[in-house]
């Protein structure tokens, strides 16, 4: 899909993006007593615009922004729209070298496009400058595999990771599953059998997942032996209409149609999680940062009955989604030094540790915190070591199964996958028809983008 077609289809224009940045919904001032007399605040009076999609970390970070303003004097206009809207706005702004934003999330599926096009500022000079980054901030503490994802062909770092997303499974009402004589499903076959056995028990639907379908669907696609491209990144011929892809779409659609809540096609990740927390929906395959909240007594009614496991495997194996997102500074940002202050503060060891302790942050990127006894203790719920599920899932990425997601034209394939699965889940199209249409449309989109197939 071209940039112009994104703007026309979504109604997003550069003028609208700039207007949004000027009137973002959260403008944070201190809210606390003034800093002590004599305390240096070289950025006093500076305002920066920051935007990220509405994942748990950026939403939780919002609670701490007054502290950043008090500490630095920098006011923050802060925005967390939904995932598709964020990516549309950011892609439009970056592609025009706009100056509306000082800090933006570098979205995993756009890494190749945004970084290799030179739309983000290399951060190496900030990291190496002792006057800007003290040694104890410890950039080397971030998981190396995540940092590597944000390097360009020359090895320059363009973002600092704030999450390591991994696709796992969580059951809100494991008591119902156990009463049916089953455990946490380890295979696709066991998953469907479990859904059939517990659906509507005690008023609880069996299954849900988020409706940004290219993320939750592809692990099933790969589990049945299919893939998005023939051999990414070297061979980008789409493979969305193979027998394996059609089988995966039929299976995935059936789970949501037959065992999901009414209107399942409209459920965002937040709505799905809310349904699980309330005990209205039982089982989900979703990101660990969301599912760990089932064990949070402050917000969840199912703390005593929840359970967790790795995502199930299919006939071809287990291929859980693994992704990272990071804070970056757009090339056109006007306040780069202030932007770096925000990135340093938001990913400091002290703040991430506090967010883990005070807000149950479950996805962190610093090795020192992941390896701490406190992190493992907090990520042990009902005797289940979620930290081990997290690290075991990240380890599966060594086989390269996520290569499809970082090629520069994956966003085009992403759009077609989402449409196809929506059609299957809603019953508007059979899986074969929907996936054949997705294949044809993706080929056309890739050719328009200049890919030779």
C-alpha positions in Angstrom: 0.0 0.0 0.0 1.4 3.4 -0.9 1.7 6.4 1.5 -1.0 8.3 -0.4 -3.4 5.4 -0.2 -2.9 5.2 3.5 -3.7 8.8 3.9 -6.9 8.5 1.7 -8.1 5.3 3.3 -7.7 6.5 6.9 -8.5 10.1 6.5 -5.1 11.0 8.0 -3.4 14.0 6.5 -0.1 15.8 7.4 -2.2 18.8 8.6 -4.2 16.5 10.9 -1.0 14.9 12.3 0.5 18.3 13.1 -2.7 19.4 14.6 -2.8 16.3 16.8 0.7 16.9 18.0 -0.2 20.4 18.9 -3.2 19.3 21.0 -2.3 15.9 22.3 -4.6 14.7 25.0 -2.1 14.5 27.9 0.0 17.6 28.7 1.9 16.9 31.9 3.3 19.5 34.3 4.9 18.7 37.6 1.9 18.4 39.9 4.4 18.4 42.8 6.4 20.9 44.8 9.0 22.8 42.9 12.5 21.4 42.6 14.9 22.4 45.3 16.5 25.9 45.0 19.8 25.6 43.1 18.9 22.3 41.4 20.0 22.6 37.7 17.2 22.2 35.2 18.8 23.2 31.9 15.7 22.2 29.9 13.3 24.4 31.9 10.6 25.6 29.6 11.1 23.0 26.9 8.1 21.0 25.7 8.4 17.7 23.8 5.9 15.7 21.9 5.9 11.9 22.5 3.8 9.3 20.9 3.5 5.5 21.1 0.8 2.9 20.6 -1.3 1.9 23.6 0.7 -1.0 24.9 0.9 -1.7 28.7 4.3 0.0 29.2 3.5 3.4 27.6 0.1 3.4 29.3 1.7 2.8 32.7 4.5 5.3 32.0 1.9 8.0 31.8 1.5 7.9 35.6 5.1 8.9 36.2 5.4 11.8 33.7 4.9 14.5 36.3 8.1 13.2 38.0 10.0 13.7 34.7 8.8 17.3 34.4 9.7 18.0 38.0 13.2 16.6 37.6 14.1 18.1 34.2 11.7 21.0 33.6 10.6 19.4 30.4 6.8 19.3 29.7 5.6 16.3 27.8 2.7 16.2 25.4 1.9 12.5 25.4 -0.3 10.4 23.1 -1.1 6.7 23.0 -3.5 5.9 20.2 -4.3 2.3 19.0 -1.8 0.3 17.1 -3.1 0.8 13.5 -3.8 4.5 14.0 -0.4 5.1 15.6 1.5 3.4 12.7 -0.5 5.4 10.1 0.3 8.7 11.8 3.9 8.0 12.5 4.6 6.6 9.0 3.1 9.7 7.4 5.0 12.1 9.7 8.3 10.3 9.2 8.0 9.9 5.5 7.7 13.7 5.1 10.6 14.4 7.6 8.2 16.3 9.7 9.0 18.1 13.0 5.8 17.4 14.9 7.3 14.7 17.3 10.5 14.5 19.4 10.2 10.9 20.5 8.3 8.1 18.7 8.0 4.4 19.1 9.9 2.4 16.4 7.3 -0.2 15.7 8.7 -3.7 15.1 7.1 -4.3 11.7 8.4 -0.9 10.5 12.0 -1.2 11.7 13.4 -1.9 8.2 11.4 0.8 6.5 11.9 3.5 9.0 15.5 3.0 10.1 17.0 2.1 6.7 15.3 5.1 5.1 17.2 7.4 7.6 14.0 8.6 9.3 15.4 8.2 12.8 18.4 9.7 14.4 21.4 7.4 15.3 21.7 7.3 19.0 25.3 6.1 19.3 26.6 9.7 20.0 24.1 10.2 22.8 25.0 6.8 24.3 28.8 7.4 24.1 28.8 11.0 25.4 29.5 10.9 29.1 28.1 14.4 29.5 24.7 13.2 28.2 24.7 9.6 29.4 26.3 8.6 32.7 28.0 5.2 32.8 25.6 3.9 35.4 22.7 4.2 33.0 24.4 1.1 31.5 23.2 0.8 27.9 24.9 -2.7 27.8 22.3 -3.9 30.3 19.6 -4.0 27.5 19.1 -7.4 26.0 21.6 -7.6 23.1 19.2 -9.4 20.8 16.6 -6.6 21.1 19.2 -3.9 20.6 20.4 -5.6 17.4 16.9 -5.3 15.9 17.2 -1.5 15.9 20.6 -1.3 14.1 20.9 -0.2 10.5 23.2 -1.8 7.9 26.1 0.2 9.3 25.5 -1.1 12.9 24.2 2.2 14.3 21.6 2.0 17.0 18.3 3.9 16.3 16.1 3.0 19.2 16.3 1.7 22.8 13.9 -1.2 23.4 11.2 -0.8 26.0 9.5 -4.2 25.5 10.2 -7.8 24.6 6.9 -9.1 23.5 6.4 -12.8 23.4 3.2 -14.7 22.5 2.1 -17.1 25.2 -1.1 -18.6 26.6 -3.2 -17.7 29.6 -6.3 -19.2 31.1 -8.5 -17.1 33.4 -10.6 -20.0 34.6 -8.2 -22.9 34.7 -10.5 -24.5 37.3 -13.0 -25.1 34.5 -10.3 -26.7 32.3 -9.1 -28.9 35.2 -12.7 -29.9 36.0 -13.0 -31.1 32.4 -10.0 -33.4 33.0 -7.6 -31.3 31.0 -4.4 -29.3 31.4 -3.1 -26.2 29.6 -3.2 -27.2 25.9 0.2 -27.8 24.3 -1.0 -28.6 20.8 -3.5 -27.1 18.4 -5.5 -30.3 18.6 -5.6 -30.1 22.4 -6.6 -26.4 22.2 -9.7 -27.0 20.1 -10.7 -30.0 22.2 -10.4 -27.9 25.4 -12.4 -25.1 23.9 -15.2 -27.5 23.0 -15.2 -29.0 26.5 -15.4 -25.7 28.5 -17.2 -23.3 26.2 -20.1 -21.6 28.1 -19.3 -23.3 31.3 -20.3 -21.0 34.2 -21.1 -18.3 31.7 -17.6 -18.2 30.4 -16.7 -18.3 26.7 -13.7 -20.4 25.8 -11.4 -18.3 23.6 -10.4 -14.8 22.5 -7.4 -13.1 21.0 -6.8 -9.5 19.7 -8.2 -8.4 16.4 -4.9 -7.1 15.0 -4.9 -10.5 13.4 -1.5 -10.6 11.7 0.1 -10.9 15.2 -2.0 -13.8 16.7 -2.7 -15.6 13.4 0.8 -16.1 12.1 1.9 -18.5 14.9 -0.9 -20.7 13.8 0.0 -20.2 10.1 3.5 -21.3 10.8 2.4 -24.0 13.1 0.5 -25.6 10.3 3.6 -25.4 8.1 2.8 -22.2 6.2 4.4 -18.7 6.2 3.9 -15.2 5.0 6.7 -15.2 2.5 8.5 -18.0 0.7 11.9 -17.3 2.3 12.2 -13.9 3.9 14.2 -11.7 3.6 15.7 -13.2 0.4 12.6 -14.3 -1.4 9.5 -12.2 -0.7 7.0 -14.1 -2.8 3.9 -14.2 -0.6 2.6 -17.7 0.3 -0.8 -16.9 1.8 -2.9 -19.2 -0.4 -1.0 -22.5 0.2 -3.0 -25.5 1.6 -1.3 -24.9 5.0 -2.3 -21.2 5.0 -5.9 -22.1 4.2 -6.0 -24.8 6.9 -4.6 -22.3 9.4 -7.2 -19.7 8.5 -10.0 -22.2 8.8 -8.8 -23.4 12.2 -8.2 -19.9 13.6 -11.5 -18.6 12.3 -13.4 -21.5 13.8 -11.9 -20.9 17.3 -13.2 -17.3 17.3 -16.6 -18.0 15.6 -17.5 -21.1 17.7 -15.8 -20.4 21.0 -15.4 -16.7 21.2 -17.7 -14.1 22.7 -20.3 -12.4 20.6 -18.6 -9.7 18.5 -15.2 -11.3 18.9 -14.1 -9.7 15.7 -14.2 -6.3 17.4 -12.1 -7.2 20.5 -8.9 -5.3 20.9 -6.2 -6.7 23.1 -7.4 -4.5 26.0 -11.0 -5.7 25.6 -10.0 -9.3 25.4 -7.9 -9.0 28.6 -10.7 -7.2 30.4 -13.1 -10.1 29.5 -10.6 -12.6 31.0 -10.0 -10.5 34.1 -13.7 -10.5 34.7 -14.0 -14.2 34.2 -16.2 -13.9 31.1 -13.6 -15.4 28.7 -11.3 -18.2 29.6 -8.3 -18.8 27.4 -6.3 -16.5 25.1 -3.1 -16.5 23.2 -1.7 -13.0 23.6 1.4 -11.0 24.7 2.9 -11.9 28.1 2.8 -8.2 29.2 -1.0 -8.4 29.0 -1.7 -11.9 30.3 0.4 -11.6 33.4 -2.2 -9.0 34.6 -4.6 -11.9 35.1 -2.7 -12.5 38.4 -2.9 -8.8 39.5 -5.2 -8.8 42.6 -5.8 -5.0 42.2 -7.5 -5.4 38.8 -8.4 -9.1 38.2 -11.1 -11.3 39.6 -9.4 -14.5 38.5 -6.1 -14.4 40.4 -6.9 -17.6 42.2 -7.9 -19.5 39.0 -5.5 -18.3 36.3 -2.8 -20.4 34.7 -0.2 -19.9 32.0 1.9 -21.8 29.4 3.9 -21.4 26.2 1.8 -20.9 23.1 0.6 -24.2 21.7 2.4 -26.0 18.8 1.0 -27.2 15.6 1.9 -30.2 13.3 5.0 -28.2 12.0 6.2 -27.1 15.4 5.9 -24.1 17.9 6.4 -20.7 16.5 5.4 -18.1 19.1 5.4 -14.4 18.1 8.4 -12.5 19.4 8.8 -8.7 18.9 10.3 -5.6 20.3 9.5 -1.9 20.2 11.7 1.0 21.2 11.9 4.7 21.8 13.6 6.6 19.0 14.2 10.2 18.0 12.8 11.2 14.6 15.4 12.8 12.2 13.2 15.9 12.1 12.8 16.3 15.8 13.5 19.9 17.0 14.4 19.0 20.7 16.8 16.0 20.3 18.7 16.6 23.6 15.5 16.9 25.5 14.1 13.8 23.7 17.2 11.8 24.9 16.6 12.9 28.4 13.1 11.5 28.2 14.4 8.2 26.8 17.0 7.9 29.5 14.6 8.6 32.2 11.8 6.3 30.9 14.1 3.3 30.6 16.3 3.9 33.7 16.9 0.9 36.0 15.2 2.7 38.9 12.0 3.6 37.0 11.6 0.2 35.3 12.1 -1.5 38.7 9.5 0.8 40.3 7.0 0.1 37.4 7.5 -3.6 38.0 6.9 -3.2 41.8 4.2 -0.6 41.7 2.3 -1.3 38.4 3.1 -5.0 37.8 5.0 -4.2 34.6 5.6 -7.7 33.1 7.7 -7.0 30.0 11.2 -5.6 30.6 14.3 -5.3 28.5 17.1 -4.9 31.1 19.0 -8.0 31.9 19.7 -6.9 35.5 16.0 -6.8 36.2 15.1 -10.0 34.3 17.7 -11.9 36.2 16.7 -10.5 39.6 15.0 -12.8 42.2 12.3 -10.1 42.6 11.4 -10.2 38.9 11.0 -14.0 39.0 9.0 -13.9 42.3 6.6 -11.3 40.8 6.2 -13.3 37.6 5.4 -16.5 39.5 1.6 -16.7 39.7 -0.2 -19.7 41.3 3.1 -21.6 41.2 3.7 -20.9 37.4 7.1 -19.4 36.5 6.1 -16.9 33.9 9.6 -15.6 33.7 10.7 -19.0 32.5 7.9 -19.1 29.9 9.1 -15.6 28.8 12.8 -16.6 28.4 12.0 -20.0 26.8 9.8 -18.2 24.3 12.4 -15.6 23.5 14.9 -18.5 22.9 12.7 -20.0 20.2 13.5 -16.9 18.0 17.0 -18.4 17.3 15.4 -20.4 14.5 14.7 -17.2 12.6 10.9 -17.7 12.3 10.3 -14.0 12.9 12.3 -12.9 9.8 9.0 -12.3 7.9 8.0 -9.5 10.2 11.0 -7.1 9.8 11.2 -7.0 6.0 10.4 -3.5 4.6 7.2 -4.7 2.8 5.6 -6.7 5.6 3.2 -3.8 6.4 1.6 -4.5 3.0 1.2 -8.2 3.8 0.0 -7.3 7.3 -2.9 -5.3 5.9 -4.0 -8.1 3.7 -3.7 -10.8 6.4 -5.9 -8.7 8.7 -8.6 -8.2 6.1 -8.6 -11.9 5.2 -8.9 -13.1 8.7 -11.6 -10.6 9.4 -13.6 -12.0 6.5 -13.1 -15.6 7.7 -14.0 -14.8 11.4 -17.1 -12.9 10.4 -18.2 -15.6 7.9 -18.2 -13.2 5.0 -15.7 -15.4 3.1 -14.6 -19.0 3.3 -10.9 -19.4 4.2 -9.9 -20.5 0.7 -11.5 -17.5 -0.9 -10.2 -15.0 1.7 -6.6 -16.3 1.6 -6.5 -16.4 -2.2 -7.7 -12.8 -2.3 -5.0 -11.9 0.3 -2.4 -13.5 -1.9 -3.4 -11.7 -5.0 -3.7 -8.3 -3.3 -0.3 -8.7 -1.5 1.4 -9.5 -4.7 -0.1 -6.4 -6.3 0.9 -4.3 -3.3 4.5 -5.6 -3.3 4.9 -5.0 -7.0 3.7 -1.4 -6.6 6.3 -1.0 -3.9 9.0 -2.1 -6.4 9.5 -5.7 -5.2 10.5 -8.1 -8.0 8.7 -11.4 -7.6 
